[in-house]
Amino acid sequence: MKTFNDYLEEICFEENPTILDDDMPDFFDGWLCELDTEQLISLAQKWGDEINEKTSKRIGDIIKKIDENGSENYSPEYPIGGSADAYDIQEEKEIVRELEK
């Protein structure tokens, strides 16, 4: 998942497509310094919303996989905290459902 800095760089690049790649690091530093507090907070909230959306999708994928395969055949694409062998599958389902709320 991309970091907040990666997200800010992406926004900067989108807003300034004419800046050459060689000039972008210095331009980005200047752009970042010119952001006021309200702009930075707004961008942080948008980044957080994007992260939450992606995380919710991953959680939904895990629940779907559990429901389709049952606990005996469970093999998560996105394990939560380690291998499925370390967890009781029912407990993991409950944790995932709590996170989904």
PLY file of the C-alpha trace (Angstrom):
ply
format ascii 1.0
element vertex 101
property float x
property float y
property float z
element edge 100
property int vertex1
property int vertex2
end_header
0.00 0.00 0.00
1.25 3.44 -0.78
2.45 5.75 1.93
1.11 9.25 2.54
4.26 10.63 0.91
3.64 8.47 -2.18
0.06 9.76 -2.30
1.25 13.38 -2.07
3.79 12.82 -4.85
1.05 11.36 -7.04
-1.19 14.40 -6.43
1.70 16.76 -7.16
2.52 14.96 -10.41
-1.14 15.00 -11.50
-1.44 18.72 -10.83
1.85 19.55 -12.59
2.21 17.25 -15.62
4.65 19.56 -17.41
7.41 19.26 -14.79
10.30 17.12 -16.05
11.13 13.94 -14.14
14.62 15.27 -13.30
13.10 18.41 -11.76
10.30 16.67 -9.87
12.08 15.92 -6.53
12.93 19.60 -5.97
9.57 20.73 -7.33
7.76 18.31 -5.01
9.66 19.62 -1.97
8.66 23.18 -2.87
5.06 22.18 -3.57
4.84 20.39 -0.24
6.23 23.39 1.66
3.64 25.66 0.06
0.67 23.59 1.26
-1.18 25.19 4.14
-2.47 23.22 7.10
-6.04 22.95 5.79
-4.85 21.61 2.41
-2.62 19.06 4.10
-5.43 17.89 6.39
-7.79 17.58 3.42
-5.24 15.51 1.48
-4.63 13.33 4.56
-8.37 12.67 4.85
-8.62 11.74 1.15
-5.63 9.40 1.50
-7.21 7.83 4.61
-10.48 7.30 2.73
-8.57 5.60 -0.10
-6.74 3.32 2.36
-10.01 2.47 4.14
-11.68 1.59 0.84
-8.83 -0.73 -0.17
-8.72 -2.32 3.28
-12.48 -2.91 3.26
-12.18 -4.63 -0.11
-9.42 -6.89 1.21
-11.50 -7.76 4.27
-14.48 -8.52 2.04
-12.29 -10.80 -0.09
-11.14 -12.67 3.03
-14.69 -13.17 4.28
-15.82 -14.33 0.85
-12.94 -16.81 0.67
-13.77 -18.16 4.14
-17.46 -18.48 3.30
-16.73 -20.22 -0.03
-14.13 -22.68 1.20
-14.95 -23.26 4.83
-12.31 -23.47 7.51
-10.71 -26.74 6.32
-9.61 -25.31 2.98
-8.98 -21.75 4.06
-5.96 -20.20 2.39
-6.10 -16.41 2.62
-4.66 -14.22 -0.11
-4.27 -11.47 2.46
-3.51 -13.07 5.82
-4.19 -11.04 8.91
-1.14 -11.10 11.13
0.36 -14.33 9.83
-0.53 -17.79 8.63
-4.04 -19.18 8.98
-2.60 -22.11 10.97
-1.92 -19.75 13.87
-5.57 -18.83 14.23
-8.83 -20.49 14.94
-10.80 -19.71 11.77
-13.94 -18.80 13.69
-12.00 -16.22 15.70
-10.54 -14.82 12.50
-14.02 -14.50 10.97
-15.16 -12.56 14.04
-12.12 -10.27 13.92
-12.63 -9.57 10.24
-16.31 -8.83 10.71
-15.48 -6.44 13.56
-12.95 -4.63 11.38
-15.48 -4.38 8.60
-17.91 -2.35 10.75
0 1
1 2
2 3
3 4
4 5
5 6
6 7
7 8
8 9
9 10
10 11
11 12
12 13
13 14
14 15
15 16
16 17
17 18
18 19
19 20
20 21
21 22
22 23
23 24
24 25
25 26
26 27
27 28
28 29
29 30
30 31
31 32
32 33
33 34
34 35
35 36
36 37
37 38
38 39
39 40
40 41
41 42
42 43
43 44
44 45
45 46
46 47
47 48
48 49
49 50
50 51
51 52
52 53
53 54
54 55
55 56
56 57
57 58
58 59
59 60
60 61
61 62
62 63
63 64
64 65
65 66
66 67
67 68
68 69
69 70
70 71
71 72
72 73
73 74
74 75
75 76
76 77
77 78
78 79
79 80
80 81
81 82
82 83
83 84
84 85
85 86
86 87
87 88
88 89
89 90
90 91
91 92
92 93
93 94
94 95
95 96
96 97
97 98
98 99
99 100
